[in-house]
Amino acid sequence: MTATKKLAHKRLTLLQLAEKLGNVSKACRMHKVSRSQFYEYKR
């Protein structure tokens, strides 16, 4: 798997976790990502 695909997979996993939990802050803490970075990924 290329670095680009790994990054895309990591971002997708974070977005899916936030959806599943219904809590963006908790998902971000679990993935050690800031909420602002999460919303950048979501765009």
Gaussian input, Z-matrix of N, CA and C with variables (Angstrom, degrees):
# hf/3-21g

backbone

0 1
 N
 C     1     B1
 C     2     B2     1     A1
 N     3     B3     2     A2     1     D1
 C     4     B4     3     A3     2     D2
 C     5     B5     4     A4     3     D3
 N     6     B6     5     A5     4     D4
 C     7     B7     6     A6     5     D5
 C     8     B8     7     A7     6     D6
 N     9     B9     8     A8     7     D7
 C    10    B10     9     A9     8     D8
 C    11    B11    10    A10     9     D9
 N    12    B12    11    A11    10    D10
 C    13    B13    12    A12    11    D11
 C    14    B14    13    A13    12    D12
 N    15    B15    14    A14    13    D13
 C    16    B16    15    A15    14    D14
 C    17    B17    16    A16    15    D15
 N    18    B18    17    A17    16    D16
 C    19    B19    18    A18    17    D17
 C    20    B20    19    A19    18    D18
 N    21    B21    20    A20    19    D19
 C    22    B22    21    A21    20    D20
 C    23    B23    22    A22    21    D21
 N    24    B24    23    A23    22    D22
 C    25    B25    24    A24    23    D23
 C    26    B26    25    A25    24    D24
 N    27    B27    26    A26    25    D25
 C    28    B28    27    A27    26    D26
 C    29    B29    28    A28    27    D27
 N    30    B30    29    A29    28    D28
 C    31    B31    30    A30    29    D29
 C    32    B32    31    A31    30    D30
 N    33    B33    32    A32    31    D31
 C    34    B34    33    A33    32    D32
 C    35    B35    34    A34    33    D33
 N    36    B36    35    A35    34    D34
 C    37    B37    36    A36    35    D35
 C    38    B38    37    A37    36    D36
 N    39    B39    38    A38    37    D37
 C    40    B40    39    A39    38    D38
 C    41    B41    40    A40    39    D39
 N    42    B42    41    A41    40    D40
 C    43    B43    42    A42    41    D41
 C    44    B44    43    A43    42    D42
 N    45    B45    44    A44    43    D43
 C    46    B46    45    A45    44    D44
 C    47    B47    46    A46    45    D45
 N    48    B48    47    A47    46    D46
 C    49    B49    48    A48    47    D47
 C    50    B50    49    A49    48    D48
 N    51    B51    50    A50    49    D49
 C    52    B52    51    A51    50    D50
 C    53    B53    52    A52    51    D51
 N    54    B54    53    A53    52    D52
 C    55    B55    54    A54    53    D53
 C    56    B56    55    A55    54    D54
 N    57    B57    56    A56    55    D55
 C    58    B58    57    A57    56    D56
 C    59    B59    58    A58    57    D57
 N    60    B60    59    A59    58    D58
 C    61    B61    60    A60    59    D59
 C    62    B62    61    A61    60    D60
 N    63    B63    62    A62    61    D61
 C    64    B64    63    A63    62    D62
 C    65    B65    64    A64    63    D63
 N    66    B66    65    A65    64    D64
 C    67    B67    66    A66    65    D65
 C    68    B68    67    A67    66    D66
 N    69    B69    68    A68    67    D67
 C    70    B70    69    A69    68    D68
 C    71    B71    70    A70    69    D69
 N    72    B72    71    A71    70    D70
 C    73    B73    72    A72    71    D71
 C    74    B74    73    A73    72    D72
 N    75    B75    74    A74    73    D73
 C    76    B76    75    A75    74    D74
 C    77    B77    76    A76    75    D75
 N    78    B78    77    A77    76    D76
 C    79    B79    78    A78    77    D77
 C    80    B80    79    A79    78    D78
 N    81    B81    80    A80    79    D79
 C    82    B82    81    A81    80    D80
 C    83    B83    82    A82    81    D81
 N    84    B84    83    A83    82    D82
 C    85    B85    84    A84    83    D83
 C    86    B86    85    A85    84    D84
 N    87    B87    86    A86    85    D85
 C    88    B88    87    A87    86    D86
 C    89    B89    88    A88    87    D87
 N    90    B90    89    A89    88    D88
 C    91    B91    90    A90    89    D89
 C    92    B92    91    A91    90    D90
 N    93    B93    92    A92    91    D91
 C    94    B94    93    A93    92    D92
 C    95    B95    94    A94    93    D93
 N    96    B96    95    A95    94    D94
 C    97    B97    96    A96    95    D95
 C    98    B98    97    A97    96    D96
 N    99    B99    98    A98    97    D97
 C   100   B100    99    A99    98    D98
 C   101   B101   100   A100    99    D99
 N   102   B102   101   A101   100   D100
 C   103   B103   102   A102   101   D101
 C   104   B104   103   A103   102   D102
 N   105   B105   104   A104   103   D103
 C   106   B106   105   A105   104   D104
 C   107   B107   106   A106   105   D105
 N   108   B108   107   A107   106   D106
 C   109   B109   108   A108   107   D107
 C   110   B110   109   A109   108   D108
 N   111   B111   110   A110   109   D109
 C   112   B112   111   A111   110   D110
 C   113   B113   112   A112   111   D111
 N   114   B114   113   A113   112   D112
 C   115   B115   114   A114   113   D113
 C   116   B116   115   A115   114   D114
 N   117   B117   116   A116   115   D115
 C   118   B118   117   A117   116   D116
 C   119   B119   118   A118   117   D117
 N   120   B120   119   A119   118   D118
 C   121   B121   120   A120   119   D119
 C   122   B122   121   A121   120   D120
 N   123   B123   122   A122   121   D121
 C   124   B124   123   A123   122   D122
 C   125   B125   124   A124   123   D123
 N   126   B126   125   A125   124   D124
 C   127   B127   126   A126   125   D125
 C   128   B128   127   A127   126   D126

   B1=1.4464
   B2=1.5313
   B3=1.3065
   B4=1.4607
   B5=1.5308
   B6=1.3079
   B7=1.4654
   B8=1.5293
   B9=1.3172
   B10=1.4659
   B11=1.5216
   B12=1.3251
   B13=1.4656
   B14=1.5228
   B15=1.3310
   B16=1.4646
   B17=1.5201
   B18=1.3284
   B19=1.4572
   B20=1.5298
   B21=1.3145
   B22=1.4641
   B23=1.5239
   B24=1.3249
   B25=1.4617
   B26=1.5242
   B27=1.3244
   B28=1.4650
   B29=1.5286
   B30=1.3228
   B31=1.4631
   B32=1.5209
   B33=1.3195
   B34=1.4586
   B35=1.5239
   B36=1.3252
   B37=1.4589
   B38=1.5236
   B39=1.3167
   B40=1.4653
   B41=1.5251
   B42=1.3094
   B43=1.4626
   B44=1.5280
   B45=1.3222
   B46=1.4619
   B47=1.5251
   B48=1.3256
   B49=1.4576
   B50=1.5257
   B51=1.3126
   B52=1.4641
   B53=1.5265
   B54=1.3150
   B55=1.4693
   B56=1.5265
   B57=1.3087
   B58=1.4691
   B59=1.5318
   B60=1.3316
   B61=1.4614
   B62=1.5242
   B63=1.3201
   B64=1.4517
   B65=1.5194
   B66=1.3385
   B67=1.4609
   B68=1.5310
   B69=1.3144
   B70=1.4619
   B71=1.5248
   B72=1.3192
   B73=1.4685
   B74=1.5233
   B75=1.3156
   B76=1.4651
   B77=1.5330
   B78=1.3169
   B79=1.4631
   B80=1.5298
   B81=1.3178
   B82=1.4675
   B83=1.5248
   B84=1.3229
   B85=1.4675
   B86=1.5264
   B87=1.3232
   B88=1.4636
   B89=1.5282
   B90=1.3222
   B91=1.4705
   B92=1.5215
   B93=1.3391
   B94=1.4728
   B95=1.5328
   B96=1.3333
   B97=1.4609
   B98=1.5285
   B99=1.3177
   B100=1.4622
   B101=1.5318
   B102=1.3261
   B103=1.4598
   B104=1.5196
   B105=1.3196
   B106=1.4660
   B107=1.5285
   B108=1.3261
   B109=1.4669
   B110=1.5265
   B111=1.3316
   B112=1.4659
   B113=1.5282
   B114=1.3307
   B115=1.4605
   B116=1.5280
   B117=1.3184
   B118=1.4674
   B119=1.5325
   B120=1.3231
   B121=1.4669
   B122=1.5243
   B123=1.3090
   B124=1.4635
   B125=1.5285
   B126=1.3390
   B127=1.4685
   B128=1.4689
   A1=108.39
   A2=115.60
   A3=119.72
   A4=110.72
   A5=116.01
   A6=121.18
   A7=110.87
   A8=116.62
   A9=120.72
   A10=110.98
   A11=116.22
   A12=119.93
   A13=111.25
   A14=117.14
   A15=120.68
   A16=110.45
   A17=116.03
   A18=120.96
   A19=110.56
   A20=116.81
   A21=120.88
   A22=110.52
   A23=116.84
   A24=121.12
   A25=110.74
   A26=117.06
   A27=121.44
   A28=110.57
   A29=116.35
   A30=120.47
   A31=110.98
   A32=116.94
   A33=121.22
   A34=110.83
   A35=116.65
   A36=121.33
   A37=110.57
   A38=117.07
   A39=121.46
   A40=110.52
   A41=117.53
   A42=121.07
   A43=111.25
   A44=116.98
   A45=120.97
   A46=111.52
   A47=117.00
   A48=120.87
   A49=110.48
   A50=117.14
   A51=120.76
   A52=110.29
   A53=116.27
   A54=121.03
   A55=110.24
   A56=116.40
   A57=121.70
   A58=111.16
   A59=116.43
   A60=120.74
   A61=112.23
   A62=115.96
   A63=120.03
   A64=111.47
   A65=115.83
   A66=120.92
   A67=108.84
   A68=115.73
   A69=121.54
   A70=111.15
   A71=116.83
   A72=120.49
   A73=111.77
   A74=116.49
   A75=120.63
   A76=110.60
   A77=117.06
   A78=120.98
   A79=110.47
   A80=116.30
   A81=120.65
   A82=111.11
   A83=116.74
   A84=119.74
   A85=110.57
   A86=117.11
   A87=120.97
   A88=111.68
   A89=116.49
   A90=121.21
   A91=112.88
   A92=116.03
   A93=121.62
   A94=111.71
   A95=114.27
   A96=122.40
   A97=107.21
   A98=117.41
   A99=119.89
   A100=110.03
   A101=115.09
   A102=119.21
   A103=110.83
   A104=117.30
   A105=119.38
   A106=110.62
   A107=116.73
   A108=120.12
   A109=110.22
   A110=116.99
   A111=121.59
   A112=110.38
   A113=115.97
   A114=119.18
   A115=112.06
   A116=117.82
   A117=120.63
   A118=109.49
   A119=116.36
   A120=120.73
   A121=110.32
   A122=115.25
   A123=120.33
   A124=111.95
   A125=117.00
   A126=120.23
   A127=109.53
   D1=133.02
   D2=-179.02
   D3=-75.89
   D4=164.29
   D5=179.60
   D6=-60.23
   D7=-38.11
   D8=179.71
   D9=-64.04
   D10=-42.20
   D11=179.62
   D12=-68.38
   D13=-36.60
   D14=177.72
   D15=-62.82
   D16=-44.37
   D17=179.74
   D18=-63.89
   D19=-43.89
   D20=179.01
   D21=-61.89
   D22=-40.95
   D23=179.35
   D24=-64.94
   D25=-42.14
   D26=179.19
   D27=-61.93
   D28=-44.07
   D29=179.66
   D30=-65.01
   D31=-44.27
   D32=179.91
   D33=-62.19
   D34=-41.93
   D35=178.50
   D36=-60.00
   D37=-42.74
   D38=178.65
   D39=-62.87
   D40=-46.78
   D41=-179.74
   D42=-62.13
   D43=-40.70
   D44=179.01
   D45=-67.17
   D46=-39.17
   D47=178.77
   D48=-63.95
   D49=-43.41
   D50=178.84
   D51=-60.73
   D52=-40.26
   D53=177.98
   D54=-64.17
   D55=-45.30
   D56=-178.02
   D57=-64.52
   D58=-45.09
   D59=-178.13
   D60=-75.82
   D61=-27.92
   D62=-174.10
   D63=71.82
   D64=22.09
   D65=-176.12
   D66=-146.84
   D67=104.00
   D68=-177.83
   D69=-64.97
   D70=-44.25
   D71=-177.45
   D72=-59.11
   D73=-43.76
   D74=-179.23
   D75=-65.60
   D76=-43.64
   D77=178.94
   D78=-61.73
   D79=-40.83
   D80=179.50
   D81=-64.91
   D82=-42.32
   D83=177.74
   D84=-61.74
   D85=-41.02
   D86=-179.04
   D87=-64.50
   D88=-32.69
   D89=-178.61
   D90=-99.29
   D91=1.00
   D92=179.94
   D93=56.65
   D94=49.30
   D95=-179.93
   D96=-128.67
   D97=141.68
   D98=178.10
   D99=-72.84
   D100=156.29
   D101=178.17
   D102=-63.35
   D103=-37.38
   D104=179.33
   D105=-63.86
   D106=-37.66
   D107=177.07
   D108=-66.52
   D109=-38.77
   D110=176.94
   D111=-56.24
   D112=-47.73
   D113=-177.94
   D114=-69.48
   D115=-26.32
   D116=172.18
   D117=-65.84
   D118=-42.90
   D119=178.14
   D120=-62.28
   D121=-39.54
   D122=-175.75
   D123=-66.31
   D124=-28.62
   D125=179.20
   D126=-67.41

